[in-house]
Amino acid sequence: MSKSIIVALAFGLALATPVLAHDMGGMKMGGMKMGDESGKTTTVKGEIVDLACFMGHGAKGAKHAHCAKGCIAGGAPMGLLEANGNIVLLVNDHEKEDAFKAAQKLGGEAATVTGHLVKKGGLTALVVESAVKGGAGK
């Protein structure tokens, strides 16, 4: 995959982040109406990956952790790779900036992330409310 495609993917996901973080009301996910669940949170465990490297060439794990941290710090979108292989996009909750920053520092590591799960247009995202090191997922 060419660098321009990877950059375009990362840029597109970065642009989608504010929209996903602000417009959660009334959507359906797995038969439940997310707008009705706005007070409930979901916890997901896995490895925090930078999506530019993961989507571009499958980079993950301890050998890629240093690079993941650098890419995420540089603005690459991040996701949570669950043990079942699913990826959940991690997006910022503007009222809980510190939680998102904590997740960014865990690039390439196993983490437990809590927040509101949102699904739009085939993309699943977790609006981050807390992130701590550790958890199943690689």
N, C-alpha and C positions, 0 to 999 in steps of 0.2 A: 504494500500500500504506500502510495507516495506521501511525502511530507505535507503537500498542499491539501490532500484529502484529510489527513489527521488534524491539521490546523483548522480546516473548515468544520470538522466534527466537533472539536474542542470549542471553537468559537460559537457554533450553534447551540451547544449545550450550555455554555456560559450565558448566552442571551436568554435562554429559556428559564434559567434559575429564578430571576425576580418574578416572572409570571407565575411559575409554579408555587412560589412562596406566598404570593398574595391572593391567588384565586382558587381556593379549595372548596368553597361552598357548593353544595348541591350535586356534586358528582357521585357516580356510583362506582363501587369497587367490590368485586366479588359478591354482588347482590345486595350489599349494604350501602346505604346512602351516606357518603362521607360527611356531608353537611350536618347530618344528624349525630355524628360521632365526634364532633369538634372538641369535646372535652376529654376524649380518650386518647391515650398514646399507645404506640407500638414500639417494642424493642426488637432490634435485629442484630444478630451477631455475624461477624465475618471478618475478612481482611479489607482494609481501606486501600483501594488502588487508585492510581491516577489514570483517568480514562484515556488520555492521549496515548500512553505507552501500552496499556492493557488492550485497548481496542486496536491499536496499530500493529502490535506484534506479540500480544499475549503476556507481556511482562508482569510478573507478580512475585510474591514471596520475599523471603529474607534477603536474597541476593539482589533484589531490586529495590529494597526499602530506602536506601540512600537516594536513589534517583527519584523514587516516588515522592519523597518529601520535598525534593528540589522542584520537581515539576508542579506539584500542588502549590508550593509557596510562590511559584512563578505564575500562577493563575490557571493551571490546567484543572478542568472539572474533576471531581472525585466521586467514586462510587464505593459501595460496600459489596464485596464478592462473598455471597453466602456459600455454605458448604455444598449446597445442591447445584451450584454453578450460576444461579441467578445473580444479576447485578441490580442494585438499587442506587439510583443517583442520589447523592447527598446534597441538599440545598440549604441555604442560610435562612434562619428565622431572624428577621431584622430586630426582634425584641430580645434575642438571646445570642448576640454576636460571639460571646465568649465560648459558647458550646460549639459553634461551627469552627472557631479557631482551634479549639481542643482537638476536634476531629482532624483538622488539617495537619496537626503535629504528629498524628498517628499513621501517616502514610506508610504503607508497606507492612503494617503490623495488624495483628488480630485486635478487634475492638468490639465493644458493645455500644450500639448507638440507639438512642431513644428519641422519638419524635412522632409527628403526624405523617402517616403514609398517604400519599396522593398518587392517583393514576390518571394520566391524560394522554390521549393520542397514542396509546401503546407504551408510553414511558411511565415507569414507576419511580417515584422519588420519596425520600424521607426528609421532611423539614426538621432539621436537627435541633433538639432541645437539650441533649446531653450526649457526651461521648467519653468513654473510659477505655483504657487499655485492657485487653484480655477478652476472651470469648472464643467460642468455636468458630471455625470457618475456613481454614485453608484446605 
